[in-house]
Amino acid sequence: MRWVVIVVPAVLIFLAQPSPSFGIGGPKTPAGIAAWDTGTAAPASLRLLKNDWTAIPLDKTVDGFRGDAVLSNHRIAMVLRQKDASVEIHAVYATGTVARSRLRLQTGTGEPAVSVERVALVENAKGSATLSATFKTAKGIELAGKFRLKRGDVAVQIEPGPGAGKLRVESPGRFVILPDFFADDITLDATKLPLSSLDLPSENFVLHPTANGNAITMCVFENRQQDVKVTLVGKGAERQVTGSEIGFEKKKVWVALLEAPQIWHTRELTPKDTGKLISLDWTMPFPAQWRVDFSRPNDMTDSWEMLLQDTGYSTYMKHSWLGGEDEVIASDRHRWNTVLGTYSYPCWSDTQGRGYLQPIKSKKLQFAGPALIYPIHRVKQTPLNAFTVVDVMRNTLGVGPCEHILDVQSHKEEYKGRATCGVRDKLTPIYAAGEQKIQRAEVDKTLDDGLIFVKHIRGRINDYIAFGQKMRKHLAEQKKALPELAEFINEMDLLTQVIDEKVAARADKIKTPEHVVKMNADFRKNVLGYDGPDAIARCKAYTQALVVIGDNQDELSGECRWAVRTLRQRAGILMALDPRVALIATEIRNRTQEMLRNPAWHEGARH
């Protein structure tokens, strides 16, 4: 759909018009920076190639504008409208531009700019251009800011000046997404939220899917001290998120536009869809790592990365997540993890980029409600001129700060020693062939490797246990200090208690590392150099007992991680619904993020 902007007080309304021609490749206008003074009020759709505006020569700055100020590169355009005291961000096409979002400065208390005092073009170079503007509120308070556009970029940088405390970003749509790189996204559906505004957990980015699937407005910010306020209007199925308000805290904010045909897509799922293969009415506009946010009961989300299939292959590729290794998935998509067991991977694309879903059939995980798809990260085949969420983060914050926020190193799954099933598979053929004496050194090393593995996984389990104990102590203290928040704190405590419940259920089977040390000592004494007729039976008795320990440790570590992920996401959701719990919820999310760092491979951190 093509959208045209109608301005009414405090609301950005989009009306449906025939679609422009889409396409990722190739500039729609000259690739360099261009600046104009429109002389009079600019039309809703900007004609960048053919107009009667005054073009401002490169390297020339100006102290004022007679009409609206327009800046463009080959990707986006921004127009500072003098009559509305706002800055619009437009997608650029050969036929014109399409407004996708509107920016408005606010004071620290939320008073919006309503009139323009001064506008100047203070930078006009090959690589970037900057507008400096001063506005006034209805009460006459001045607030200022700079709006910068870089060559070839898809983001506008907003730097606050005197009086500017917040930035309001209007980009209407049903959903708002807070990407989570440690667990599952927080995806909120306006049709299920009765409040007129929500305070979302303060991370560094928020996504506004808009334009019927053809655009995503992405806000990136350096501060993490204030929450993001989201506003909503409408009733029933027509209810929408209108935009968000972000505190500057004397730091920059970036607003980016991810634009492509169906750059996001949603499909409503019902319990009847469980286990069914669903062909989506959606084809990815470019190769990338596409994230699928499946809705779960209790407003929860389960985030998965879509499998890709290359031409000529029946297998699928599960691309790495922030520094991990790519993984080949068999054509049947069968997969195993410590919580779900064996299952069919629920989201994938074919060689033509067509998308498919198959909601998992499991008592432990049910999908129902909207499934939302968007591009989270690039792969080798992603075109250079296509942008994903992580691309925008790196282009705006810079590689160093972005890597710090993403905490790339902590996402790498650790694998130490040899898994207990690997010990079994190593020792059994040696003893079956009667080669235990010849390969004594190899057998001895395998025992050590198995113990290393057991200690590693048990170490993670102990970390989860300690996390749960500290969290429950913290929650008890908060409940005593803030009895009015008892309902929220009780729910958080019950979710944390799941760790203890899972540990208690497997305590007899996971034994202890010291128990495995004794098993190894007994094996070395009675089996290592033994070649009697029952040697293979003795070997199998050892490996079977070891695998029981290992399997239960692996599954327990996955269950503990699942509990922490649930706690983290639920705290964020309840914080959005009740701002009173913000301080406690933020502390919970900080602690859970720390706990989720450096996972063991068997925790199944990324499905």
Secondary structure by P-SEA (a helix, b strand, c coil): cbbbbbbcccbbbbbbccccccccccccccccbbbbcccccccccccccccccccccccccccccccbbbbbcccccccccccccbbbbbbbcccbbbbcbbbbbbcccccccccccccccccccccbbbbbbbbbcccbbbbbbbbbbcccccbbbbbbcccccbbbbbbbccccccccccccccccccccccccbbbcccccbbbbbcccccbbbbbbbccccbbbbbbbbbccccccccbbbbbcccbbbbbbbbcccccbbbbbbcccccccccccccccccccbbbbbbbcccbbbbbbbbbbbcccccbbbbcccccbbbbbbccccccccccccccccccccccccbbbbbcccccccccccbbbbbbcccccccccccccaaaaaaaaccaaaaaaaacccccbbbbccccaaaaaaacaaaaaacccccaaaaaaaaaaaaaaaaaaaaaaaaaaaaaaaaaaaaaaaaaaacccaaaaaaaaaaaaaaaaaaaaacccccccaaaaaaaaaaaaaccccccccaaaaaaaaaaaaaaaaaaaaaaaaaaaaaaaaaaaaaaaaaaaacccaaaaaaaaaaaaaaaaccccccccccc
